[in-house]
């Protein structure tokens, strides 16, 4: 079984179980904080990739 088949095999029950486990591990108060951190990390990654694209365009000119 390949990785893509495993991803496709995840159904609504499995997602519910994963969410329940995350809630039990971190608690309801920590989830928003974790999501904020994840969001800021994604934003920083996008900003860094845009900077790399701009540097590549400047080198070509």
ZALORO-597868 format. One record per atom (N, C-alpha, C, O, CB): residue in three letters; atom name; y, x, z. Coordinates in steps of 0.001 Angstrom, whole numbers. Each point is the difference from the previous one (the first is absolute). Last residue first. Glycine has a CB too. Layout:
# ZALORO-597868
<pt "ALA"; "CA"; <Y; X; Z>>
...
***
This chain:
# ZALORO-597868
<pt "UNK"; "N"; <39615; 17330; -14714>>
<pt "UNK"; "CA"; <1306; 14; -677>>
<pt "UNK"; "C"; <550; 1358; -177>>
<pt "UNK"; "O"; <1088; 158; -553>>
<pt "UNK"; "CB"; <-659; -2325; 1470>>
<pt "UNK"; "N"; <-4514; 1290; 1478>>
<pt "UNK"; "CA"; <-196; -212; -1429>>
<pt "UNK"; "C"; <1305; 92; -765>>
<pt "UNK"; "O"; <12; 401; -1163>>
<pt "UNK"; "CB"; <-1965; -1836; 1679>>
<pt "UNK"; "N"; <1883; 1627; 4233>>
<pt "UNK"; "CA"; <-562; 1232; -554>>
<pt "UNK"; "C"; <-173; -111; -1505>>
<pt "UNK"; "O"; <142; 994; -712>>
<pt "UNK"; "CB"; <-1312; -561; 2877>>
<pt "UNK"; "N"; <2602; -4228; 274>>
<pt "UNK"; "CA"; <1065; 1003; -47>>
<pt "UNK"; "C"; <-510; 1314; -603>>
<pt "UNK"; "O"; <742; 682; -706>>
<pt "UNK"; "CB"; <333; -1749; 2724>>
<pt "UNK"; "N"; <-4175; -2424; -1257>>
<pt "UNK"; "CA"; <913; -362; -1093>>
<pt "UNK"; "C"; <1112; 1031; -134>>
<pt "UNK"; "O"; <388; 340; -1117>>
<pt "UNK"; "CB"; <-897; -2771; 1484>>
<pt "UNK"; "N"; <-2479; 2921; 3237>>
<pt "UNK"; "CA"; <-687; 253; -1261>>
<pt "UNK"; "C"; <899; -320; -1193>>
<pt "UNK"; "O"; <11; 742; -983>>
<pt "UNK"; "CB"; <-2197; -1243; 2099>>
<pt "UNK"; "N"; <3758; -541; 3174>>
<pt "UNK"; "CA"; <-27; 1448; -179>>
<pt "UNK"; "C"; <-678; 365; -1318>>
<pt "UNK"; "O"; <448; 907; -700>>
<pt "UNK"; "CB"; <-493; -595; 3197>>
<pt "UNK"; "N"; <47; -4827; -1223>>
<pt "UNK"; "CA"; <1346; 420; -372>>
<pt "UNK"; "C"; <52; 1506; -228>>
<pt "UNK"; "O"; <672; 458; -925>>
<pt "UNK"; "CB"; <282; -2371; 2233>>
<pt "UNK"; "N"; <-4958; 77; 289>>
<pt "UNK"; "CA"; <217; -424; -1381>>
<pt "UNK"; "C"; <1375; 446; -481>>
<pt "UNK"; "O"; <145; 440; -1141>>
<pt "UNK"; "CB"; <-1662; -2413; 1494>>
<pt "UNK"; "N"; <445; 2727; 4153>>
<pt "UNK"; "CA"; <-789; 870; -872>>
<pt "UNK"; "C"; <206; -352; -1460>>
<pt "UNK"; "O"; <103; 891; -844>>
<pt "UNK"; "CB"; <-1787; -631; 2656>>
<pt "UNK"; "N"; <3640; -3040; 1415>>
<pt "UNK"; "CA"; <686; 1288; -42>>
<pt "UNK"; "C"; <-738; 974; -908>>
<pt "UNK"; "O"; <632; 747; -747>>
<pt "UNK"; "CB"; <237; -1135; 3065>>
<pt "UNK"; "N"; <-2880; -3749; -1484>>
<pt "UNK"; "CA"; <1171; -172; -874>>
<pt "UNK"; "C"; <765; 1313; -124>>
<pt "UNK"; "O"; <470; 346; -1083>>
<pt "UNK"; "CB"; <-302; -2772; 1750>>
<pt "UNK"; "N"; <-3752; 2281; 2332>>
<pt "UNK"; "CA"; <-503; 4; -1377>>
<pt "UNK"; "C"; <1136; -200; -991>>
<pt "UNK"; "O"; <-33; 563; -1094>>
<pt "UNK"; "CB"; <-2166; -1455; 1894>>
<pt "UNK"; "N"; <3195; 671; 3803>>
<pt "UNK"; "CA"; <-375; 1368; -373>>
<pt "UNK"; "C"; <-513; 50; -1437>>
<pt "UNK"; "O"; <285; 958; -719>>
<pt "UNK"; "CB"; <-841; -461; 3118>>
<pt "UNK"; "N"; <1568; -4711; -569>>
<pt "UNK"; "CA"; <1224; 785; -171>>
<pt "UNK"; "C"; <-317; 1421; -447>>
<pt "UNK"; "O"; <675; 550; -870>>
<pt "UNK"; "CB"; <446; -1942; 2621>>
<pt "UNK"; "N"; <-4738; -1408; -638>>
<pt "UNK"; "CA"; <630; -432; -1253>>
<pt "UNK"; "C"; <1262; 804; -276>>
<pt "UNK"; "O"; <235; 417; -1134>>
<pt "UNK"; "CB"; <-1165; -2723; 1461>>
<pt "UNK"; "N"; <-1224; 3068; 3781>>
<pt "UNK"; "CA"; <-836; 482; -1103>>
<pt "UNK"; "C"; <614; -375; -1341>>
<pt "UNK"; "O"; <38; 826; -912>>
<pt "UNK"; "CB"; <-2076; -1023; 2362>>
<pt "UNK"; "N"; <4055; -1476; 2448>>
<pt "UNK"; "CA"; <240; 1435; -130>>
<pt "UNK"; "C"; <-800; 585; -1158>>
<pt "UNK"; "O"; <500; 853; -733>>
<pt "UNK"; "CB"; <-56; -717; 3194>>
<pt "UNK"; "N"; <-1223; -4638; -1386>>
<pt "UNK"; "CA"; <1351; 167; -549>>
<pt "UNK"; "C"; <324; 1481; -210>>
<pt "UNK"; "O"; <549; 375; -1036>>
<pt "UNK"; "CB"; <172; -2501; 2183>>
<pt "UNK"; "N"; <-4742; 1019; 1008>>
<pt "UNK"; "CA"; <-81; -332; -1426>>
<pt "UNK"; "C"; <1355; 191; -664>>
<pt "UNK"; "O"; <79; 501; -1122>>
<pt "UNK"; "CB"; <-1924; -2140; 1589>>
<pt "UNK"; "N"; <1687; 2184; 4172>>
<pt "UNK"; "CA"; <-748; 1069; -669>>
<pt "UNK"; "C"; <-115; -236; -1489>>
<pt "UNK"; "O"; <139; 933; -791>>
<pt "UNK"; "CB"; <-1406; -566; 2880>>
<pt "UNK"; "N"; <3179; -3696; 612>>
<pt "UNK"; "CA"; <923; 1139; -146>>
<pt "UNK"; "C"; <-696; 1179; -666>>
<pt "UNK"; "O"; <628; 742; -755>>
<pt "UNK"; "CB"; <627; -1493; 2794>>
<pt "UNK"; "N"; <-3890; -3049; -1093>>
<pt "UNK"; "CA"; <1030; -307; -999>>
<pt "UNK"; "C"; <960; 1153; -212>>
<pt "UNK"; "O"; <358; 310; -1136>>
<pt "UNK"; "CB"; <-544; -2693; 1759>>
<pt "UNK"; "N"; <-3049; 2719; 2800>>
<pt "UNK"; "CA"; <-646; 50; -1314>>
<pt "UNK"; "C"; <1016; -250; -1107>>
<pt "UNK"; "O"; <-8; 683; -1024>>
<pt "UNK"; "CB"; <-2149; -1465; 2048>>
<pt "UNK"; "N"; <3626; 307; 3390>>
<pt "UNK"; "CA"; <-277; 1405; -302>>
<pt "UNK"; "C"; <-645; 165; -1356>>
<pt "UNK"; "O"; <328; 929; -739>>
<pt "UNK"; "CB"; <-573; -491; 3158>>
<pt "UNK"; "N"; <927; -4786; -856>>
<pt "UNK"; "CA"; <1296; 638; -271>>
<pt "UNK"; "C"; <-192; 1459; -373>>
<pt "UNK"; "O"; <622; 498; -938>>
<pt "UNK"; "CB"; <502; -2072; 2529>>
<pt "UNK"; "N"; <-4896; -780; -187>>
<pt "UNK"; "CA"; <391; -410; -1346>>
<pt "UNK"; "C"; <1352; 593; -380>>
<pt "UNK"; "O"; <208; 386; -1150>>
<pt "UNK"; "CB"; <-1514; -2507; 1429>>
<pt "UNK"; "N"; <-296; 2820; 4122>>
<pt "UNK"; "CA"; <-839; 716; -961>>
<pt "UNK"; "C"; <401; -328; -1435>>
<pt "UNK"; "O"; <39; 890; -849>>
<pt "UNK"; "CB"; <-1915; -905; 2508>>
<pt "UNK"; "N"; <3983; -2381; 1776>>
<pt "UNK"; "CA"; <426; 1402; 36>>
<pt "UNK"; "C"; <-796; 832; -1005>>
<pt "UNK"; "O"; <568; 838; -701>>
<pt "UNK"; "CB"; <63; -1090; 3127>>
<pt "UNK"; "N"; <-1854; -4271; -1773>>
<pt "UNK"; "CA"; <1265; 130; -733>>
<pt "UNK"; "C"; <512; 1442; -45>>
<pt "UNK"; "O"; <548; 443; -1009>>
<pt "UNK"; "CB"; <-5; -2775; 1687>>
<pt "UNK"; "N"; <-4561; 1571; 1852>>
<pt "UNK"; "CA"; <-165; -216; -1433>>
<pt "UNK"; "C"; <1333; 81; -752>>
<pt "UNK"; "O"; <59; 701; -1010>>
<pt "UNK"; "CB"; <-2042; -2134; 1515>>
<pt "UNK"; "N"; <1302; 1627; 4402>>
<pt "UNK"; "CA"; <43; 1269; -729>>
<pt "UNK"; "C"; <-36; -190; -1518>>
<pt "UNK"; "O"; <423; 890; -738>>
<pt "UNK"; "CB"; <-1544; 176; 2684>>
<pt "UNK"; "N"; <753; -4714; 1252>>
<pt "UNK"; "CA"; <1340; 584; 74>>
<pt "UNK"; "C"; <123; 1283; -809>>
<pt "UNK"; "O"; <1099; 353; -428>>
<pt "UNK"; "CB"; <-858; -1361; 2677>>
<pt "UNK"; "N"; <-4424; -1471; -1739>>
<pt "UNK"; "CA"; <975; -701; -822>>
<pt "UNK"; "C"; <1374; 634; -19>>
<pt "UNK"; "O"; <725; -129; -987>>
<pt "UNK"; "CB"; <-1976; -1894; 1470>>
<pt "UNK"; "N"; <-3339; 4914; 262>>
<pt "UNK"; "CA"; <748; -1052; 684>>
<pt "UNK"; "C"; <1073; -577; -901>>
<pt "UNK"; "O"; <432; 638; -961>>
<pt "UNK"; "CB"; <-877; 475; 3143>>
<pt "UNK"; "N"; <-3126; 2425; -2967>>
<pt "UNK"; "CA"; <1410; 347; 174>>
<pt "UNK"; "C"; <795; -1039; 777>>
<pt "UNK"; "O"; <1046; 329; 558>>
<pt "UNK"; "CB"; <-1208; 911; -2671>>
<pt "UNK"; "N"; <-4672; -1660; 1259>>
<pt "UNK"; "CA"; <246; 1417; 276>>
<pt "UNK"; "C"; <1454; 272; 372>>
<pt "UNK"; "O"; <272; 727; 956>>
<pt "UNK"; "CB"; <-2109; -162; -2535>>
<pt "UNK"; "N"; <418; -4947; 278>>
<pt "UNK"; "CA"; <-615; 373; 1269>>
<pt "UNK"; "C"; <307; 1448; 372>>
<pt "UNK"; "O"; <208; 313; 1173>>
<pt "UNK"; "CB"; <-2020; -1972; -1612>>
<pt "UNK"; "N"; <3269; 25; -3753>>
<pt "UNK"; "CA"; <724; -665; 1094>>
<pt "UNK"; "C"; <-561; 383; 1363>>
<pt "UNK"; "O"; <755; 207; 951>>
<pt "UNK"; "CB"; <-252; -2109; -2485>>
<pt "UNK"; "N"; <-2763; 3456; -2266>>
<pt "UNK"; "CA"; <1299; 677; 125>>
<pt "UNK"; "C"; <805; -623; 1128>>
<pt "UNK"; "O"; <623; 715; 785>>
<pt "UNK"; "CB"; <-636; -166; -3241>>
<pt "UNK"; "N"; <-4045; -2608; 1367>>
<pt "UNK"; "CA"; <-242; 1296; 641>>
<pt "UNK"; "C"; <1316; 750; 196>>
<pt "UNK"; "O"; <216; 609; 1048>>
<pt "UNK"; "CB"; <-2513; -509; -2087>>
<pt "UNK"; "N"; <2468; -4156; -1345>>
<pt "UNK"; "CA"; <-328; -237; 1408>>
<pt "UNK"; "C"; <-217; 1310; 753>>
<pt "UNK"; "O"; <467; 151; 1129>>
<pt "UNK"; "CB"; <-1497; -2338; -1770>>
<pt "UNK"; "N"; <1658; 2358; -4019>>
<pt "UNK"; "CA"; <1247; -375; 670>>
<pt "UNK"; "C"; <-241; -221; 1492>>
<pt "UNK"; "O"; <807; 420; 828>>
<pt "UNK"; "CB"; <33; -1471; -2959>>
<pt "UNK"; "N"; <-4614; 1859; -518>>
<pt "UNK"; "CA"; <821; 1213; 73>>
<pt "UNK"; "C"; <1301; -293; 739>>
<pt "UNK"; "O"; <420; 782; 853>>
<pt "UNK"; "CB"; <-1423; 60; -3011>>
<pt "UNK"; "N"; <-1797; -4480; 1210>>
<pt "UNK"; "CA"; <-592; 853; 1044>>
<pt "UNK"; "C"; <818; 1264; 180>>
<pt "UNK"; "O"; <222; 431; 1131>>
<pt "UNK"; "CB"; <-2498; -1335; -1658>>
<pt "UNK"; "N"; <3508; -1962; -2973>>
<pt "UNK"; "CA"; <269; -612; 1298>>
<pt "UNK"; "C"; <-535; 823; 1146>>
<pt "UNK"; "O"; <662; 148; 1027>>
<pt "UNK"; "CB"; <-718; -2348; -2117>>
<pt "UNK"; "N"; <-977; 3505; -3291>>
<pt "UNK"; "CA"; <1417; 256; 275>>
<pt "UNK"; "C"; <380; -585; 1355>>
<pt "UNK"; "O"; <740; 626; 759>>
<pt "UNK"; "CB"; <-224; -638; -3229>>
<pt "UNK"; "N"; <-4819; -873; 899>>
<pt "UNK"; "CA"; <120; 1408; 373>>
<pt "UNK"; "C"; <1448; 348; 331>>
<pt "UNK"; "O"; <259; 752; 940>>
<pt "UNK"; "CB"; <-2226; -197; -2402>>
<pt "UNK"; "N"; <1042; -4867; -151>>
<pt "UNK"; "CA"; <-567; 177; 1340>>
<pt "UNK"; "C"; <137; 1440; 472>>
<pt "UNK"; "O"; <295; 250; 1169>>
<pt "UNK"; "CB"; <-1903; -2104; -1625>>
<pt "UNK"; "N"; <2966; 683; -3999>>
<pt "UNK"; "CA"; <927; -485; 1040>>
<pt "UNK"; "C"; <-545; 160; 1418>>
<pt "UNK"; "O"; <773; 234; 929>>
<pt "UNK"; "CB"; <96; -1854; -2591>>
<pt "UNK"; "N"; <-2850; 5058; -1866>>
<pt "UNK"; "CA"; <381; -1398; -119>>
<pt "UNK"; "C"; <913; -432; 1127>>
<pt "UNK"; "O"; <426; 826; 807>>
<pt "UNK"; "CB"; <-2564; -1268; -1963>>
<pt "UNK"; "N"; <85; 5060; -1677>>
<pt "UNK"; "CA"; <691; -462; 1208>>
<pt "UNK"; "C"; <492; -1418; -238>>
<pt "UNK"; "O"; <748; -259; -943>>
<pt "UNK"; "CB"; <-51; 2622; 1558>>
<pt "UNK"; "N"; <-2856; 389; -3968>>
<pt "UNK"; "CA"; <-924; -749; 845>>
<pt "UNK"; "C"; <659; -522; 1272>>
<pt "UNK"; "O"; <-618; -766; 740>>
<pt "UNK"; "CB"; <-1220; 2154; -1651>>
<pt "UNK"; "N"; <3993; 1473; -2378>>
<pt "UNK"; "CA"; <-164; -1348; -538>>
<pt "UNK"; "C"; <-889; -863; 889>>
<pt "UNK"; "O"; <74; -1228; -62>>
<pt "UNK"; "CB"; <234; 2155; -2228>>
<pt "UNK"; "N"; <304; 3629; 3414>>
<pt "UNK"; "CA"; <1287; -684; 105>>
<pt "UNK"; "C"; <-130; -1444; -484>>
<pt "UNK"; "O"; <548; -910; 622>>
<pt "UNK"; "CB"; <666; 3100; -951>>
<pt "UNK"; "N"; <-4930; 584; -225>>
<pt "UNK"; "CA"; <192; -300; 1418>>
<pt "UNK"; "C"; <1305; -765; 198>>
<pt "UNK"; "O"; <42; -963; 765>>
<pt "UNK"; "CB"; <-1345; 3028; -121>>
<pt "UNK"; "N"; <287; -440; -4918>>
<pt "UNK"; "CA"; <-856; -1137; 333>>
<pt "UNK"; "C"; <154; -395; 1458>>
<pt "UNK"; "O"; <-82; -1181; 334>>
<pt "UNK"; "CB"; <-1530; 1898; -2092>>
<pt "UNK"; "N"; <3852; 3125; 219>>
<pt "UNK"; "CA"; <622; -1197; -553>>
<pt "UNK"; "C"; <-844; -1236; 287>>
<pt "UNK"; "O"; <556; -1078; 211>>
<pt "UNK"; "CB"; <499; 2470; -2004>>
<pt "UNK"; "N"; <-2754; 2851; 3082>>
<pt "UNK"; "CA"; <1144; -395; 827>>
<pt "UNK"; "C"; <640; -1277; -513>>
<pt "UNK"; "O"; <372; -864; 794>>
<pt "UNK"; "CB"; <25; 3258; -239>>
<pt "UNK"; "N"; <-5562; -1759; -1715>>
<pt "UNK"; "CA"; <1198; 825; -113>>
<pt "UNK"; "C"; <1120; -567; 847>>
<pt "UNK"; "O"; <-95; -1106; 532>>
<pt "UNK"; "CB"; <-581; 1783; -2837>>
<pt "UNK"; "N"; <-4939; -750; 2523>>
<pt "UNK"; "CA"; <1172; -849; 0>>
<pt "UNK"; "C"; <1236; 895; 0>>
<pt "UNK"; "O"; <138; 880; 849>>
<pt "UNK"; "CB"; <-1376; -2741; 373>>
***
